[in-house]
Amino acid sequence: MSNLKASEMRVVDRVLEMESGFVLNFSDRTIAEFFLDELNIDFNDPSFAVNGTSKAKRLRTFLQAVDKATAARTLRELLKCRAKIYRDSGRTDELPNADGMLLEVIGRLEGRDVGHGGAPPPAASPIPVESLKSELIALHNLEPHPRGYAFEKFLIGLFRAYGLQPNSPFRLVGEQIDGSFKFEGEFYLLEAKWHSPKTPAADLRNFHGKVTEKAAWARGLFISNSGFTEDGLQSFGRAKAIVCMDGLDLWTMLDKRIPLPEVLDRKLRHAAERGEVFCSVRDLFQIQS
């Protein structure tokens, strides 16, 4: 059984708009087709109607009855449907942090509530999103030298909050922060810059060289608060061993409450499928505003 908590089921209800007995804009026919096509499951099985026959009641019963992996897969597919509905209709999403809310539930079902880093934080310690947002905002008001140390502290707190085992302390060179973290059993080198100009191709090549000089399986994450020049990304090329984040990615992730492991997973998948080292969080999660 998935053992979804009552609080998590309330999140599912809100995100999938189930309060009135519906599930998004599905009809009885289309939700049955969705479950059969995407999950090979008979949504009209009588066992899912023991608590009521509405689509919402069937879905709640189904999610509680199946194993965690099936529940997580179902919610992921439904979240994709939700994004497509809003994208195609042009409607304003009245729940702009919907992705983050449901992905936190999915993450627990998939065992990602500790970030796959292997060192779970205390069970009673939720991700301090508001505190991290305040820290990130405050960095903009600091002078360059103290800002470098403050950015170091921010990144350590961010990666540690998601159980990604950052090496501590990061080595600080000017305003550049070097370190490493662990994600899904793999070690990643980290480079971060907080400079006014956007990061050019030369810096990307330099970091890529550091990564490729290490173990053959090494990967890297380059965080540039100001972002990357378009020419730099194009001339740097494709199919590299690193992925990139900018300051807007960090803010969007926290503001929409999207778990960091989910952001890394989407960026890595995009890089594997498209060969591009950077795609914004807003594009990856199809965030409209």
N, C-alpha and C positions, 0 to 999 in steps of 0.2 A: 504493500500500500504506500501511497505517496506521503501520507501523514501531513497534508497541508494544514497549517495552523489557521485558526479562525481569522486572525489579522491578515494572513496571506490570501485567504479566500475573499476577504473584503476588497483587497487590491485587485484580484481577478475580476470581481463584480464591477468595480469602477472602470477599469481599463477596457473590459469587453462589453461594457454598457448593458449589464445583465439585470439591473435593478427591477425592471418591469417584466421580467420573464423572457426577454429576448436575448440574443447573442449577436452583437453588432447588427448588421442588416440582413442576416441570414433568414431565409424562409425555412419551413420544415423540409422542403425538398433539397434546397441548396446546402443546408448544413449536413444532411445525410450524405449528399454527394461529396462534400468536402472531406468528411471522415473516411469515406470509402476510398476516394482517390488518393488522398495525402497520407492516410494512416492505415488503410486497409482494415478499418474497424466499422462494424455495423452500429451506427449511432441509435438505431431504433430497436436495439436489443432490449427486451423487457426488463433486464436486470438494471438498466440505467434509469428506469422510470419508477422505481420503488418509492421515491420521495416526491413524485409528481411528474407530469408529462410535458411541462413547458420546456422549451429549449434550454433555458437557464438552469432549471432543476436537473435536467438530464446531464448537462455538462458538469455541474457541481458533483453529482453522484459519480459520474465517470472519473473525474479527477481524483476523487477520494479512493476509488476502487482500484485504480491501476497502479503500477509501480512508478517509482520516481522518474525513471528514464522516459517512460511513455508520457507521463504528465508534463515533463519538461518539453519534450518534442511537440506535444499538442499545443502548449502555450506559445512556443516559438512560431509555429505555423499560423496560429491565430493572430499573433502580433504582426506578422507579415501581412495578413489579410487586412488588419486594421490600418496599417500604414498605406496600403494600396487604396482602400476606401477613401481616406482623407486626401490622398494625392490626386485620385481621379475626380473626386467631387469638387475639389477646391475649397472645401469647408474649413473654417478655422477650428483648430483643435482646442477645445476648452480644457483639456488636460494635457498641457504641453510637456509634462514630465512623465507621460504614460510609459514610454519605453523604459526609462530608468526604474520606475516603480515595479513593472512586471519582470524586468530582467533580474532584479534582486531576488525575486521569488524563484525564477528559473535557475539562477545561480546556486541557490541553496539546494534545489532538487538535483542539480548536476554535481553537487559537491564543490561548487566554486565559492561558497561563502567564505572560504579562507584563501581565495585567490590562486589555488593550486600551487602555492609556494612551498607547502609542506610544513609550515609553522603556524598553526591556527592561533588567532588572537583569543583572549578570553571570551567565552560565550556571551557574557553580559555586556560586551563592549561593541556597540554599533559603530558603523563608519561615521566619524565626526565631520559630516559634510559641511555643515554651516561654519564650523571652526576653520576648516580648510579653505572655504571660500573667503572668509575674512582675512586669513593669512595671505592668500593670493592677491587680494585687493590692496592690502597694506604694502606689499612689495613695491608697488608703483610709486610710493611716496618716499622711498629711501634713496640715499646716495649710492653710487655704484658699488663702493667697497662693502658697506654693511649689507647691501642688497644681495651680494653674492653669498654671504654667509646665511642670510635669511632664506634665500632660495634653496640653499643646501638643506636647511632645516625643514622647509616645506616639502621638498621631494622625499626626504627620509620619512617624514610623517605620512605622506601620501602612499608610498610604496609599502610601508610597514602596516598601515591601516588595512590594506588588502592582502596581507600575508605574503608579500612577494620577496621577503628576505633581502632588503637592500644591504649592501656592505656599508658599514657605518664606522667612521664617518666617510663621506665621499671625499675624494681628493680635490681640493679647490685650487685652481690656477687662474688668477685674475677673477673673471666672472664665469669661468668655465668649470663645470662640475663633472668629474669623472667617477664612475662607480659601476656596480653591476647589480643585477637582481635575478630572481629565479621565477620563471613562469612555465607552468605545465611541464615541469621536469627539466627545462632547458635554461641555461644561463645566458643572460644578455648583458652586453656592455652598454653603459649609458654615457651619453654626452649631452650636456645642457648648456645653453648660452642665453644670457639676458643682455643683448646688445640692441641699440636703437636700429641699426641697419638690418635688413633682412639677410639671412644666412645665404652666402653664395655657394656655387658648386665646389670651390676650392676647399671649403670647410667640410663639405660632405665627403669629398674624396679623401681628405685627411683622416676623417673618422673611419671611413670604410677601410682604409689601409690599416688602421689600428686593429679593426675587427678581424680582417682576413689574415693578419699576422699571428693571430692567436690560434686556438684549436680549430680544426677544420669545420667543426659543428657550431662555432661561435656565431652569434647574431648580435645586432645592435639596435638601440633606440636613441634617436637624436631628437632632443627637445629644444626648439628655438622659440623663445617667447615672441619674437617679432615675426616669425614665419620664415619662409624661404623664397628667394627670387624665382620667378617663373622661368627665366633663362637658366638659372642655376639647376633647377629640377630637370629641365629638358636636357641640358648638356651633361648632367651627371649620369643620366641614362636609366635603364631599366634593369630588372632582374638582379638587384643587388642584395647584399646580406643584411641590410638595415631597413628600418621603417622610421617614419618621422611624425612628430607631433609639434603643434605650435601653441601659443598662449591661448588662442581662441578655443582650441581643442580642450585644453585643461579647464577653462571656464565653463564651456558647454557641458562637458562631462559632469562637473560638479553641480552646475545649475539644474541640469535635467536629471541628476541623480543616476547617471549611467555608471555601472560598476567599471572600474579600471580594467579588470580582466576581460570584460566584454569588449571594451574599446580595443585592447591589444589583439584580441581574437579577430575582430573585424578588420583591423588594419593588416594583420598578417594574412588573412584570407584574401583580402583585396590585392596585396602585393603578390601572393602566389598565383592568383587568377589573372591579374592584369599586368603584373610586372612593374607597377608604379610604387615608388617608395613613400609617396604622400597622397592621402585622400582625407579630406577634413572629416571630423566627427559629424558635422552637420550633414554632409553628403552621405556618409556611411549609414547614418540612422534616419536619413530623409526628414530632417528637422526643418520645419517651414519658417520659424521665426525665433 
